[in-house]
Amino acid sequence: MVKEKKVRHLLGISGGKDSAALAIYMRDKEPDMEYFFADTGAELPETLAFVDLMEDYLGKEITRLNAGRDFDYYLKLNGNFLPTARSRWCTTNLKLKPFEEFVGDDPVISYVAIRADEAYREGYVSTKSNISAVYPFKEDGLNKDDIVKILDESGLGMPKYYDWRSRSGCYFCFYQRKVEWMGLHENHPELFEKARQFELYHKNKGRNHTWSENESLDEMLMRKDEIKAQALIKEQNTLKKPKKLMDSLLDDDSDDGCMICFK
């Protein structure tokens, strides 16, 4: 008689506020929870530091997943063309495949940090029949304010990159806004330069391929003050609307493009 496999309970830590809050929320609700973090090798230092803090708080190991190959390898494999919103080969190779290898054929319940105020969003939908997703925040009616409260009351607070960036993800994430590229330049000039060199490779080959649509990082730098001024005006206009301050500050924090089974 074949012994039935035990169901695994998995929760992915993205380095963002929602998955962190869900891990805190579920810590005492599911003692067999396994935590994991898909490390692309291109993470912000703030993200890695926050994952370490989460591990200490949870009192349980957060398994680091990696593809065994770095971004440069897959870049060459994809003809040296940078990933885009329409061609997210980075997510597929650096996050999804390591996750599905980690799961294998085990029956899995994946805990996804989509909130009750995000009815329009969906998590990663696996083609593997052994993976089913649950949405505790949706089911329990928790929204953005609740998430911030969970983080504050835990003592962990918000990940430090929220001081200048609105989402978790790789340092060169093509979803980040232009003012966030300027934030990368100010906070991590060495990472900005690495991203810039990827663009220069294409330029030297006579191709116009940039991380941000229609504008290179060099061009952004030339109008850095303008970009920052425009972002400030937009933020001020947003704050004038009848909207809670925290909602305004965290208005663009979804990671749909890099969704695995977490957020």
VENNORCOR-V760966 format. One line per field, one symbol per residue. phi: phi as a letter, one per 20 degrees, with the letter a starting at -180 (. if undefined). A space follows every 50 residues. Layout:
phi: ???
This chain:
phi: .ffffffedcceeenefffffffffegeecfefddbceefncefgfffff ffffffffmbfdfeebenceggfffffdmmeffcfecefffgeecfffff fffmdffcddedeeefecffecefdeeefedcdccgfffemedffffffg ffffnfmegffffbbdbepffdgfefffffffffffebgffgffffffff gfffemddccfdgmbeffffgfcgffffffffffffffffffbfgffffd ecdfcgfdfdcbb
